[in-house]
Amino acid sequence: MKVFTYSEAPQHLAKLLDLAREEEIEIRRRDGTRFSLTLKQPSTRSPFDIPGIDTAATTQDILDAIDASRAR
């Protein structure tokens, strides 16, 4: 793990991002707080990929419910 100070981080941001592809990078502040920089892998799932539910409702039941909600 490579360690950089808070003041070094902005000066070497491109280098930090390149290094973070291979290993964890730590940035330390003067007050002792530490931050970790790592590569986040892209998600292969769509945000619309949700599990379905089992129901006894038929297509006609759903259409009837839509019609009833529009009649008000």
C-alpha positions as CSV (number, residue, x, y, z in Angstrom):
1,M,0.0,0.0,0.0
2,K,1.3,3.4,-1.0
3,V,0.8,6.3,1.4
4,F,0.5,10.0,0.4
5,T,0.0,13.1,2.5
6,Y,-3.0,15.2,2.1
7,S,-0.9,18.0,0.5
8,E,0.7,15.5,-2.0
9,A,-2.6,14.0,-3.2
10,P,-3.8,16.9,-5.4
11,Q,-0.4,17.4,-6.9
12,H,-0.2,13.7,-7.9
13,L,-3.9,12.9,-8.5
14,A,-3.4,11.3,-12.0
15,K,-0.6,9.1,-10.5
16,L,-2.8,8.2,-7.5
17,L,-5.6,7.1,-9.7
18,D,-3.3,4.9,-11.9
19,L,-1.8,3.3,-8.7
20,A,-5.2,2.7,-7.3
21,R,-5.9,0.3,-10.2
22,E,-3.3,-2.0,-8.8
23,E,-3.3,-1.5,-5.1
24,E,-4.9,0.4,-2.2
25,I,-3.7,4.0,-1.8
26,E,-3.9,5.8,1.6
27,I,-4.1,9.5,2.0
28,R,-3.2,10.9,5.5
29,R,-4.1,14.2,6.9
30,R,-2.1,16.2,9.4
31,D,-4.6,15.5,12.2
32,G,-4.1,11.7,11.7
33,T,-7.3,10.9,9.8
34,R,-6.7,8.4,7.0
35,F,-8.6,7.8,3.7
36,S,-8.4,4.9,1.4
37,L,-8.5,5.0,-2.4
38,T,-9.3,1.9,-4.4
39,L,-10.6,1.0,-7.8
40,K,-14.3,0.3,-7.8
41,Q,-15.3,-2.4,-10.3
42,P,-18.1,-1.4,-12.7
43,S,-21.4,-3.2,-12.0
44,T,-22.5,-5.8,-14.6
45,R,-26.1,-5.6,-13.5
46,S,-28.6,-3.1,-14.7
47,P,-30.3,-0.9,-12.1
48,F,-33.6,-2.1,-13.6
49,D,-32.7,-5.8,-13.0
50,I,-35.0,-6.6,-10.1
51,P,-36.4,-9.9,-9.0
52,G,-40.0,-10.7,-10.0
53,I,-42.7,-11.6,-7.6
54,D,-45.2,-14.5,-7.7
55,T,-48.8,-13.4,-7.7
56,A,-52.2,-14.9,-8.5
57,A,-53.3,-11.8,-10.3
58,T,-54.1,-12.2,-14.0
59,T,-53.6,-9.8,-16.8
60,Q,-57.3,-9.0,-16.7
61,D,-57.1,-8.3,-13.0
62,I,-54.4,-5.7,-13.6
63,L,-56.3,-4.1,-16.5
64,D,-59.5,-3.9,-14.4
65,A,-57.5,-2.2,-11.6
66,I,-56.1,0.3,-14.0
67,D,-59.6,1.0,-15.4
68,A,-61.0,1.5,-11.9
69,S,-58.2,3.9,-10.9
70,R,-58.8,6.0,-14.0
71,A,-62.6,6.2,-13.5
72,R,-62.3,8.3,-10.4
